[in-house]
């Protein structure tokens, strides 16, 4: 009975013109464009705080008051490599988690060529830290996530909100069915009305300044970026001869508590020896 109900629901989606419920392609107006309206000037001075530890991006020039090691300017991220910014509506949302899987999969495909490996980085942008840890570990592993306290990236995308009416949008239900079918789980924790998107920034070269070359504005919950257009934009960056590639930074090995204690005791003994020599 359950199977028949599911088949009937899928048929209703298809024949009503909403489309295939298991496709990430939206039958509504495509919100992904290779002719973006956002400029790098809108993004450059946005202050970001890293929430996850990623060796790809931790060695970037820092800026800000308080602890300078915890605040960076967005423009510092694209000075060396091109950047795919995933502006995340809500880390606990199954639809956002599903898109994270698509983006990380695309990123891995783009970086299979060793020569192009360091010309791109994928980072996440959130307006709240709730749910980031689980999101990062299971759906965005290996990629840095930043807290945009001022919601600057969300403003650049139009500061668009979708409230209670989203629950009555048949496209949203199609997206939810697709995520469920793909086995992506979620929760209801956090603010999920502020819509996100994807932005790609190419780095500066001797011939041209940095520029936004791809923009996707989430129109309804679960409206994912067009992966074909996104791939095209990223491949343009990989073909730029002037991009200054840098080697991947090694991951620091986890310290052994016993070994750490041994090193500290050795340092103390050395200090005591130095003091005794001075007194002698």
Secondary structure, DSSP 4 states (H G I P E B T S, - for coil): -HHHHHHHHHHHHHHTTS--TT-SS-SS---EESS-S--HHHHHT-EEEE-S--TTTSSS----SS-GGG-EEGGGGGTTSEEEEEE-S-TT-HHHHHHHHHHHHHHHHHTTSGGGTTSEEEEEEES--TTHHHHHHHHSTTS-EEE-TT-HHHHHTT--B--GGGGG-HHHHHHHHHHHHTT------S---B--EEEEEEPP-SSS--EEEEEEE--STT----HHHHHHHHHHHHT-TT----PPPPPPPPPPHHHHHHHHHHHHHHHHHHHHHHH-
